[in-house]
Amino acid sequence: MKVIVKIFLYSSIIALIYYLFSIDYDTFKGLNINYLSLSASIFFLISGFLFSVLSWFVALKLHGVGLTFKQAVVSQGIPVFTKYIPGRVWTILGRAALIKDDQKSIKILSFISFKEQLIYLCLGILISIYPILQTDKIKEYAVIIILLTGLMFFILFSRNFQEWLEGIWHKIFKKQIYFPKLNVKEFLQMSLIIIIWWLLWAMGFYFLIKSVTDTVPLYFAFAFPLSIVIGLVSIIFPGGIGIREGVLILFLVSNGISMEISVLVSVLARIWFVLAEVILFITAMIFKKQNQALYNL
């Protein structure tokens, strides 16, 4: 298992490096940056990442997995680049595979990870309704988002529907799959942290836009959660690459921002986000080195 984890971790770093080299940096020529707004955006972004670790930490605690916050940073931070490998399996399995717990198997830890990711996605979709309703040119898409939100909540809480999906999966693929059970109490306990996490990222994106253009409406902040959610749903593309940028460009252009600035913001947002991921990864590596024996790596 350790060998497989290392292969995927190294592959994710290679995929990330390839992506960074493929970016057209000519987009940034002659760019005027408001460094105060940029600093604020970085602060909110990194704070959001801290809450993402806290969300994972709380999810594990609720399921009886005892670990320190540093261990949560390691398991969340080291596999952070696995999203740049096509598919979503290692986004869920990566952090679960790094945790050592004699009482919990990788399968159970992966279910916990999957459950937390479902709540994260569900709340992200819910938040994404707001910017669409505020944008006349794409307002009709709000119906799709609302339906998708309802479907996500239905999947999360309807055990009968989950069992039906499990049966369909078994008939088609001849393999058993189990949806993680979730009760309202668990959902509420985890939701507050995840909502704060989403809002911190949204405010970070708002100040990122302000760092390169004039004053913009506050609802522009929620275009970032919208882009991440659609990127997550688009499982074919690694890390939502291309999809996330396309959503941001469509949203900004639909709200009167020039195509040139919209493209610039979308590319800058990806680099801005990746740099925060690099900080999380380096921090996780430092913590791991402090006590190597605590991790499955």
N, C-alpha and C positions, 0 to 999 in steps of 0.2 A: 504493500500500500504506500509506503514511504517513497518508493521509486516512482510510482505513478503520480503522486502528488508533486514531486519535484519536477517531473517532465512537464506537467501542466503549468506549474508556476513559471518555469523557464520559458516555456512556449508563449505564455501570456506576456512576458516582458519583451520577447522578440517581436510579438505582434504589435505591442505598444510602440516600440522603437520604429518599426516599419511605418506605422501610422504617422508619427511625428515627422519623419523624413518626407512623407508624401504631402504635407501641408504646403500650400502656396504662400510663402512668407512675404511675397511682394505685395500682398493685400495690405500690409501694415505700413507701407512707405508713406511718409508725410503725415503720419497719424499724430494728432494732438491729444494728450491724455491728461485728465484731471486726476492727479495722483492722490488727492484726498479721498475722492470717490472710489478710486481703485483700491486704496487701503481699506476702506469700509467694506467693499465687496469681498475682499480676501478674508477679512475678519469674520463676516457672516458665513462665508463658505466653509472655513475651517471649523467654526462653531457648529455648523450643520453636520460635519463629519464626526465631531465629538458626540453629537446626539445620535448619529447612526450607530456608533459603537455602544452607547448607552442603551439603545433600543435592543441590540443583540444581547448585551449583558443582562438586561431585565428579562428578555424572552427566555434565556437559559435559566435564570434564577427561578422564574415562575414554574419551570419544569424540573426543578430539583437538581440542576447542574451547578455545582459549586465551583466558582472560579473567581479570580480577582479581576479588577478592571483592566489591569495591564495584560492579562491573558486574553481578555476580550479584544483589546487593541491588536494583539498579535494575530488572533484567528480571523479578525475582520480585515486587518491591514495587509498581511502578506499575500493573500490571494486576490487583492483588489483589482489587479489587472487581468484576471481571468475572463472578465466581461469582454475583452478585446479578442477572445477566441470565439468563433461562430457558435451559436447555441447558448443556452442558459444553464446547463447542468452544473458546470463548475462554479457558477456564481452562488449556487445553493450548496453544493457539496464541498467546495474548497474550504470554507471556514469551519464546517463541521468536521472535516477530515483532520484538521490541525489540533483539535481538542482531545486531550487525554482524560478519559473518565471511565473507570472500571465498572461503573454501574450503568452506563449508557452506551449502546452500540452506535456505530456510525449511522446506521439506518434511523435510529431514534433522533440523533442529533440533526440529521438531514431533514427529518420531518419538522423539527423545531425551526430550523432555518427556513424551510419552505413556508411554514405558517406565518412567520414574521414577514417574509417577502410578500406574501399574499395581502397582508394587512397594509403594508407599505404601498403596494400597487393600488389597492382599493382606495385608500385615502388620497393617493396622488391623482387618481382618476376623478375623485370627488372634487378636489381642489381645481382641477383643470376645467371644470364647467364654467367657472367665473370668467377667465379671460376670453373664452369663446362667446359668451353672452354679451360681453362688452365690445365685441368686434362685429360690426354690421355685415361685412363681406363674408364672414365664415360662421355667422350665427346659426345657420341651419345645421351645422355639424354638432351643435349642442345636443340634439336629439340622440345622435349616435353615442355621445359620451354619457348621457343620462341612462340610456339603455345598458351600456357597458357597465356603468356603476351598479345598476340594479342587479345585473347578472353576477357581478363579482360578490356582492353582498349575499345573493342567493346561494352561490357556490360555497361561501364561507360558513353559512349558518344552517343550510338545509341538509341534514344528514341523509334523508331519503334520496335527494338528488345526487349527493356524493356517492351513495351506494349504487345508484343507477349508472353513473359515469364509470365507476370501478368495474361494474359488470360488462359494460360496453368495451372498455379497454381490454379486459380479460378475453372476451370473445374475439376481438380483432387481432391482438398481439400475443395471445396465449400466455400472458404474464400478469401477475397480480400487482395492482397498484392501490395504494391507500391514501385518501385525502386526509390531511391532519384535522382532527376534531377541534372545534373552537367554540367556546361558550362566550356569552356576553361579558362576563366578568373579565376574562382574559383579554378580550378585545378592548374593553375600556381601559384596562391597566396599561396596555401597550400603545393605545391610540394617542394619548396626550403627548408622549415622547416623540412619536412619529410625526404628528402634526407640527410640533415645534421644529423638528428636523426639516420638514418640507418648507415651513415659513422662513427659516434661516437661509436656506438655499435660495428661496424666492427673493428675499431682500438682498442677498448677495448679488443676484443677477440684475436686480433693479439698479444698484449702485454701479455695476459693471457697465450698463448702458449709459448711465449718467457720466461715466468717466470718459466717454468718447463722443457724446452728442449732447444736444440741449436738453432742457427739462422735459421729462416724459411722465405720462400718467402712472400712478402707482400700480394700476392693474397690469401693466407691462411685466411686473415682477413674476406674475403667475404663468407667463409663457414658458418659463424654464421648467416648472413641474410638468406642464403639458408636453413639452418636447421629450422629457425623460420617460414619461409614461408611454408615449407612442413608440419611443425607441426600445423600451422594454418589451412591449407587445410584439415588435417586429423581431422575432427570434432568429431570423436568418442572418441578419447583419450584426457583426461583432460590436458590442457596446453601443448599439444604436447609431453607429457611424454612418453619416450621410442622412439618415432618417431624422435624427435630432436636429442637425443643422438645417435640413429642409423645412421642418416644422417652424423653427425660429424665423427663418427667412420669410416664409408664407405669412406668419403672424405679423411680423414687423412691417412688411410691405403692405399688408391689408390695413394696417393702422397708420399709413401715410409716411412711413420711414423710407428713404430712398433705397434702391436695390444695393447700391455701393455700401452704404452704412449697414444695411441688414446683413449682407454677406460678411462684412468685417466683424460685426458683433457675434455672428454665429461661429466663426472660426476662432475668434478671441475667447468665446465662452468655452469652447472645447479645450483650448490650451490652458485657460484659467482653471478649469475643472481637473485636468490631468495633473497640473502642478500640485494641487491640493492632494490628489491621490498619491503622488510621489512622496509628499511630506508624511502622509499616513503610513505608506509602505516603509520608509526609512525609520520612522518612529517604531513601527512594529518589529523591524529587524533588530534595532537596538535593544528593545525589551526582550526579544527572543534570546539574544546573546547573553543576557544577564542570567537566564536560567534555562538553558537548552533542554534539560531533562523533562520540562513540563509539557513539551509539544511533540506531536507526531510528525516530526520533520528532521 
